[in-house]
Amino acid sequence: MKQISDIKVASSDEDRERIFRFRYDVYVTEMGKSPAEADHQKKIIRDELDDDAHLLYAEDEGQIVGTVRLNCRSKKKFPDVWEQRYDLEKFAPSFGDHISMTSRMMVAKDYRGSSVPAALVGAVYSAGREMGSKFDFCNCAPSLLEFYEQIGFRRFTDGFMDEDNGYHVPLVMLVRDTQYLRQVRSPLYRVARNFEHEPETGEWFQKTFPSHAGIANSRSRNTDEFWKQLSDQLAAPPAECIPLFESLSDEEVSGFLRSGTVLSLQPGDRIIRQGDVGDEMYIILSGVAEAVSRKEEQEHSLAIMSKGQIFGEVAFISTAVRSADVNALTEMQVLIISKGFLTRAMRKQPEISAKVLFNLSLILAQRLRDRTDSWVEAMTS
């Protein structure tokens, strides 16, 4: 695949319109989404943040293949919904003129495994530094947490349900905390090391968000550390209490997982929404969740799930949309298994991956039998 590193700034109305059309092509035409900002007549996606935004894009043979947007709060306060989701009342008093927001990052399907995502991230980071940003905010779906944390973003507050995109996690990057970018082996460190490290923002963040101050991306942990974290949360080795890993040894499970992304949820969080597209499944490490089906404005409880159980597996192995909501009933910890994670595991550890997939097929078969039995019972009672 061609390597593209030249990122351009939208400098004309024509450039901006091309970006708006590209967004529509990705979100609506490819992904089947219908965000409120979509203009289906003009086939563009544009919102109020675009009025003052710094728009960047990658191009290949005259066609846009990737784009990202940067807004600086020093120019204009963000819409209230984003001020609240990012908890900016804690940041604004001290850093109001040094806050930015990265959004609308998207890459054409055929270029998602290319250099384009990294090039866009590097370009928007450099632009933010030039504009004086100290804290850059974004949000992502759970399946993309590993990617964004590898870049250097950190979790700091609870997730939220986005009407168009489902459950998302707010993230913040301490733009001038060069040591942290080095610690998590961020690709941005190559750029950041050319600037002076400013420890003040890191110190403030540790005092303000102590429960998140030590979180690094999953790749910065070694396998033993991650295995201990999972075992502590499950109160037993994962191989003993997760049916997905039945008949696997501790060494095989540890080798399969190696590292991963653990997500914290609060009571009431809807981690999966019926009808959404998704390519990740979840293993419950602690807490309780409920699967609920919605039909004709009525809700039907399908299952109560707890430690060791999985959910989201149907969309994980197929292209089907989510068949039910999954809501957290208590505080929860879940381990995210994305389709990309499994693809890498199958390439590096095919025998172990085959065992995991076999166990997954058994779980699916049992759930199908349970639903069939319930349906037969309902029909004959």
C-alpha positions as CSV (number, residue, x, y, z in Angstrom):
1,M,0.0,0.0,0.0
2,K,1.2,3.5,-0.9
3,Q,2.7,5.4,2.1
4,I,1.2,8.9,2.4
5,S,2.8,11.4,4.8
6,D,1.9,14.8,3.3
7,I,-1.0,16.3,5.2
8,K,-2.6,19.4,3.8
9,V,-4.6,22.2,5.4
10,A,-8.0,23.1,4.0
11,S,-7.3,26.6,2.7
12,S,-10.3,27.2,0.5
13,D,-14.1,26.7,0.6
14,E,-13.6,24.1,-2.1
15,D,-11.2,22.1,0.1
16,R,-13.7,22.3,3.0
17,E,-16.6,21.1,0.9
18,R,-14.5,18.2,-0.3
19,I,-13.9,17.2,3.3
20,F,-17.6,17.5,4.2
21,R,-18.4,15.2,1.2
22,F,-15.7,12.7,2.3
23,R,-17.2,12.6,5.8
24,Y,-20.6,11.7,4.2
25,D,-19.0,9.0,2.1
26,V,-17.4,7.3,5.1
27,Y,-20.2,7.8,7.8
28,V,-23.3,7.4,5.7
29,T,-22.4,5.6,2.5
30,E,-19.9,3.1,3.9
31,M,-20.9,2.8,7.6
32,G,-24.7,3.2,7.2
33,K,-24.9,5.9,9.9
34,S,-27.2,8.9,9.7
35,P,-25.9,11.6,12.0
36,A,-28.1,14.6,12.7
37,E,-25.6,16.9,10.9
38,A,-25.8,14.9,7.7
39,D,-27.3,16.8,4.7
40,H,-28.6,14.0,2.5
41,Q,-29.5,16.3,-0.3
42,K,-26.0,17.8,-0.6
43,K,-24.4,14.6,0.7
44,I,-22.2,16.4,3.2
45,I,-21.6,16.3,7.0
46,R,-21.0,19.6,8.6
47,D,-21.7,21.1,12.0
48,E,-21.2,24.3,14.0
49,L,-17.6,23.4,15.0
50,D,-16.6,23.6,11.4
51,D,-17.0,27.3,11.3
52,D,-13.9,28.0,13.4
53,A,-12.0,24.7,12.8
54,H,-8.6,23.9,11.4
55,L,-9.3,21.1,8.9
56,L,-6.6,18.8,7.8
57,Y,-6.7,16.1,5.1
58,A,-4.6,13.5,3.3
59,E,-4.9,13.0,-0.5
60,D,-4.0,10.3,-2.9
61,E,-4.2,10.9,-6.7
62,G,-6.5,13.8,-6.2
63,Q,-8.9,12.0,-3.8
64,I,-9.2,12.7,-0.1
65,V,-8.4,9.5,1.9
66,G,-8.4,10.9,5.4
67,T,-9.2,13.9,7.5
68,V,-9.2,15.3,11.0
69,R,-10.5,18.5,12.6
70,L,-9.0,20.7,15.4
71,N,-10.8,23.4,17.3
72,C,-9.1,25.8,19.8
73,R,-11.2,27.0,22.7
74,S,-9.3,30.3,22.7
75,K,-11.1,31.3,19.6
76,K,-14.6,30.3,20.7
77,K,-16.0,28.3,23.7
78,F,-17.1,24.8,22.7
79,P,-20.8,24.0,22.5
80,D,-22.3,23.2,25.9
81,V,-22.6,19.5,25.2
82,W,-18.8,19.2,24.7
83,E,-18.0,21.4,27.6
84,Q,-20.0,19.0,29.8
85,R,-18.8,15.8,28.3
86,Y,-15.2,16.8,28.7
87,D,-15.8,18.2,32.2
88,L,-14.1,21.4,31.1
89,E,-15.3,23.4,34.2
90,K,-12.3,21.7,35.9
91,F,-9.8,22.7,33.2
92,A,-11.1,26.1,32.0
93,P,-10.2,28.2,35.1
94,S,-6.5,27.5,34.7
95,F,-6.1,26.5,31.1
96,G,-9.1,28.0,29.2
97,D,-7.0,29.5,26.4
98,H,-4.9,26.4,26.1
99,I,-7.6,23.8,25.3
100,S,-8.2,22.2,22.0
101,M,-10.5,19.4,20.7
102,T,-9.7,16.9,18.0
103,S,-12.7,15.4,16.2
104,R,-14.1,14.0,13.0
105,M,-11.0,11.9,12.3
106,M,-11.8,9.4,9.6
107,V,-9.9,7.4,7.0
108,A,-11.0,5.8,3.8
109,K,-11.5,2.0,4.3
110,D,-8.7,1.0,2.0
111,Y,-6.2,3.3,3.8
112,R,-6.9,2.3,7.5
113,G,-3.9,0.0,7.6
114,S,-1.6,2.5,5.9
115,S,0.4,5.5,7.1
116,V,-2.5,7.8,6.8
117,P,-3.9,7.6,10.4
118,A,-0.4,8.2,11.9
119,A,0.3,11.0,9.6
120,L,-3.0,12.7,10.5
121,V,-2.4,12.3,14.2
122,G,1.1,13.8,13.9
123,A,-0.1,16.7,11.9
124,V,-3.0,17.6,14.3
125,Y,-0.6,17.3,17.2
126,S,1.9,19.7,15.6
127,A,-0.9,22.1,14.8
128,G,-2.2,22.0,18.4
129,R,1.2,22.8,19.8
130,E,1.6,25.7,17.4
131,M,-1.8,27.1,18.5
132,G,-0.8,26.9,22.2
133,S,-2.7,23.9,23.2
134,K,-1.8,22.2,26.5
135,F,-4.9,19.9,26.8
136,D,-6.3,18.2,23.7
137,F,-9.6,16.4,24.0
138,C,-11.3,13.7,21.9
139,N,-13.6,10.7,22.3
140,C,-13.7,7.3,20.8
141,A,-15.6,4.0,20.7
142,P,-14.3,1.3,23.2
143,S,-12.8,-0.7,20.3
144,L,-10.5,2.2,19.5
145,L,-9.2,2.9,23.0
146,E,-6.0,0.9,22.4
147,F,-5.2,3.0,19.4
148,Y,-5.8,6.4,21.1
149,E,-4.0,5.4,24.3
150,Q,-1.1,4.3,22.3
151,I,-1.0,7.8,20.8
152,G,-0.9,9.3,24.3
153,F,-4.5,10.1,25.2
154,R,-5.7,9.3,28.7
155,R,-9.0,8.5,30.3
156,F,-10.1,10.9,33.0
157,T,-13.9,10.8,33.4
158,D,-17.0,8.6,32.7
159,G,-18.2,7.7,29.2
160,F,-21.3,8.9,27.5
161,M,-24.0,7.8,25.1
162,D,-23.7,9.6,21.8
163,E,-27.0,9.6,19.9
164,D,-25.3,9.0,16.6
165,N,-22.3,6.8,17.5
166,G,-23.3,4.9,20.7
167,Y,-21.2,4.6,23.8
168,H,-18.0,6.7,23.7
169,V,-15.1,7.4,26.1
170,P,-13.8,10.9,26.7
171,L,-10.0,11.2,26.4
172,V,-7.4,13.9,27.0
173,M,-3.8,14.4,25.9
174,L,-1.4,16.5,27.9
175,V,0.2,17.9,24.8
176,R,3.3,19.2,26.5
177,D,3.9,16.2,28.9
178,T,6.7,14.8,26.8
179,Q,7.8,12.3,29.4
180,Y,4.4,10.6,29.4
181,L,4.5,10.3,25.6
182,R,7.9,8.7,26.0
183,Q,6.6,6.4,28.7
184,V,3.7,5.0,26.6
185,R,5.9,4.8,23.5
186,S,3.7,7.2,21.6
187,P,4.6,7.7,17.9
188,L,4.2,11.4,18.7
189,Y,7.3,11.4,20.9
190,R,9.5,11.8,17.8
191,V,7.8,15.2,17.4
192,A,7.3,16.1,21.1
193,R,11.0,15.6,22.0
194,N,11.9,18.6,19.9
195,F,10.0,20.7,22.4
196,E,10.7,21.4,26.0
197,H,8.9,19.2,28.5
198,E,6.5,21.1,30.7
199,P,5.8,19.1,33.9
200,E,3.2,21.6,35.3
201,T,0.3,20.1,33.4
202,G,1.1,16.6,34.4
203,E,1.4,17.6,38.1
204,W,-2.0,19.4,37.9
205,F,-3.6,16.4,36.2
206,Q,-2.3,14.0,38.9
207,K,-3.8,16.2,41.6
208,T,-7.1,16.8,39.9
209,F,-7.7,13.2,38.6
210,P,-5.7,11.0,41.0
211,S,-7.5,7.8,40.0
212,H,-6.5,8.2,36.4
213,A,-3.0,9.7,36.8
214,G,-1.2,6.4,36.6
215,I,-3.1,4.8,33.7
216,A,-0.9,4.1,30.7
217,N,-1.8,2.4,27.5
218,S,-2.0,-1.4,27.5
219,R,1.1,-1.9,25.4
220,S,3.2,-0.2,28.1
221,R,2.5,-3.0,30.6
222,N,4.3,-6.3,30.4
223,T,2.4,-9.6,30.2
224,D,2.9,-10.5,33.9
225,E,1.5,-7.1,35.0
226,F,-1.6,-7.5,32.9
227,W,-2.2,-11.1,33.9
228,K,-2.0,-10.0,37.6
229,Q,-4.5,-7.2,36.9
230,L,-7.0,-9.6,35.4
231,S,-6.5,-12.2,38.1
232,D,-7.0,-9.7,40.8
233,Q,-10.2,-8.4,39.3
234,L,-11.6,-11.9,38.7
235,A,-10.3,-13.2,42.1
236,A,-9.0,-16.2,40.1
237,P,-6.8,-16.9,37.1
238,P,-8.8,-16.1,33.9
239,A,-8.5,-19.6,32.6
240,E,-10.5,-20.9,35.6
241,C,-13.5,-18.6,35.4
242,I,-14.0,-17.4,31.8
243,P,-15.7,-20.0,29.6
244,L,-14.1,-18.5,26.5
245,F,-10.8,-19.8,27.8
246,E,-12.0,-23.3,29.0
247,S,-9.4,-26.1,28.5
248,L,-6.6,-23.5,27.9
249,S,-3.6,-23.4,30.3
250,D,-2.7,-20.2,32.1
251,E,0.3,-19.9,29.8
252,E,-1.9,-20.1,26.7
253,V,-4.4,-17.6,28.0
254,S,-1.7,-15.2,29.1
255,G,0.0,-15.6,25.7
256,F,-3.3,-15.0,23.8
257,L,-4.2,-11.9,25.8
258,R,-0.7,-10.5,26.3
259,S,-2.2,-7.1,26.8
260,G,-5.6,-5.6,26.4
261,T,-7.9,-2.8,27.2
262,V,-9.9,-2.7,30.4
263,L,-12.9,-0.4,30.5
264,S,-14.7,0.9,33.7
265,L,-18.5,1.4,33.5
266,Q,-21.0,3.0,35.8
267,P,-24.5,1.9,36.7
268,G,-26.8,2.9,33.8
269,D,-24.1,3.0,31.1
270,R,-25.3,1.5,27.9
271,I,-22.2,-0.1,26.5
272,I,-23.9,-1.7,23.5
273,R,-27.0,-0.2,21.7
274,Q,-29.4,-2.3,19.7
275,G,-29.0,-1.5,16.0
276,D,-25.5,-0.1,16.2
277,V,-22.6,-1.5,14.2
278,G,-19.7,-3.0,16.2
279,D,-16.8,-5.3,15.9
280,E,-15.8,-5.9,19.5
281,M,-17.0,-8.2,22.3
282,Y,-16.6,-7.8,26.0
283,I,-15.6,-10.1,28.9
284,I,-17.0,-9.1,32.3
285,L,-14.3,-8.9,34.9
286,S,-16.5,-7.6,37.6
287,G,-20.1,-6.3,38.1
288,V,-23.4,-7.2,36.5
289,A,-25.0,-6.3,33.2
290,E,-28.4,-6.8,31.5
291,A,-29.1,-7.6,27.9
292,V,-32.4,-5.9,26.8
293,S,-34.2,-6.2,23.5
294,R,-36.3,-3.3,22.3
295,K,-39.3,-3.8,20.0
296,E,-42.2,-1.5,19.3
297,E,-41.3,0.7,22.3
298,Q,-41.3,-2.3,24.6
299,E,-38.3,-3.7,26.4
300,H,-37.7,-7.4,27.1
301,S,-35.0,-8.6,29.4
302,L,-32.9,-11.3,27.7
303,A,-30.2,-12.1,30.2
304,I,-28.4,-11.0,33.4
305,M,-24.7,-11.4,33.0
306,S,-21.9,-11.4,35.5
307,K,-18.2,-12.2,36.0
308,G,-16.6,-14.3,33.3
309,Q,-19.4,-14.0,30.8
310,I,-19.1,-12.4,27.4
311,F,-21.4,-10.2,25.4
312,G,-21.3,-8.6,21.9
313,E,-20.1,-11.8,20.4
314,V,-22.6,-12.0,17.5
315,A,-21.6,-8.7,15.9
316,F,-18.0,-9.6,16.7
317,I,-18.0,-12.6,14.4
318,S,-20.4,-11.3,11.8
319,T,-21.4,-8.1,10.0
320,A,-24.8,-8.1,11.8
321,V,-25.8,-5.0,13.8
322,R,-26.2,-5.3,17.6
323,S,-29.3,-7.3,18.4
324,A,-29.9,-5.9,21.9
325,D,-28.9,-3.2,24.4
326,V,-26.4,-4.1,27.1
327,N,-26.7,-1.9,30.2
328,A,-24.5,-1.9,33.3
329,L,-26.5,-2.6,36.4
330,T,-23.6,-2.0,38.8
331,E,-20.1,-0.6,38.6
332,M,-18.3,-2.8,36.1
333,Q,-14.9,-3.7,34.6
334,V,-14.9,-5.3,31.2
335,L,-12.1,-6.5,28.9
336,I,-12.4,-5.4,25.3
337,I,-11.6,-8.0,22.6
338,S,-11.7,-6.3,19.2
339,K,-11.7,-7.9,15.8
340,G,-8.3,-6.4,15.2
341,F,-7.0,-7.9,18.4
342,L,-8.2,-11.4,17.3
343,T,-6.8,-10.9,13.8
344,R,-3.4,-10.2,15.2
345,A,-3.7,-13.2,17.6
346,M,-4.6,-15.5,14.8
347,R,-1.6,-14.5,12.9
348,K,0.8,-14.8,15.8
349,Q,-0.8,-17.6,17.7
350,P,-3.0,-19.7,15.4
351,E,-3.3,-22.8,17.6
352,I,-4.4,-20.9,20.7
353,S,-6.7,-18.7,18.7
354,A,-8.4,-21.8,17.2
355,K,-9.1,-23.0,20.7
356,V,-10.6,-19.7,21.7
357,L,-12.8,-19.6,18.6
358,F,-13.9,-23.2,19.2
359,N,-15.0,-22.2,22.8
360,L,-16.8,-19.2,21.3
361,S,-18.7,-21.5,19.0
362,L,-19.8,-23.6,22.0
363,I,-21.0,-20.5,23.8
364,L,-23.0,-19.4,20.8
365,A,-24.5,-22.8,20.3
366,Q,-25.5,-23.0,24.0
367,R,-27.2,-19.6,23.8
368,L,-29.0,-20.6,20.7
369,R,-30.3,-23.7,22.4
370,D,-31.4,-21.7,25.5
371,R,-33.3,-19.2,23.3
372,T,-34.9,-22.0,21.3
373,D,-36.0,-23.8,24.5
374,S,-37.5,-20.5,25.8
375,W,-39.3,-19.9,22.6
376,V,-40.8,-23.5,22.5
377,E,-41.8,-23.1,26.2
378,A,-43.5,-19.8,25.5
379,M,-45.4,-21.3,22.5
380,T,-46.6,-24.3,24.3
381,S,-47.6,-22.7,27.6
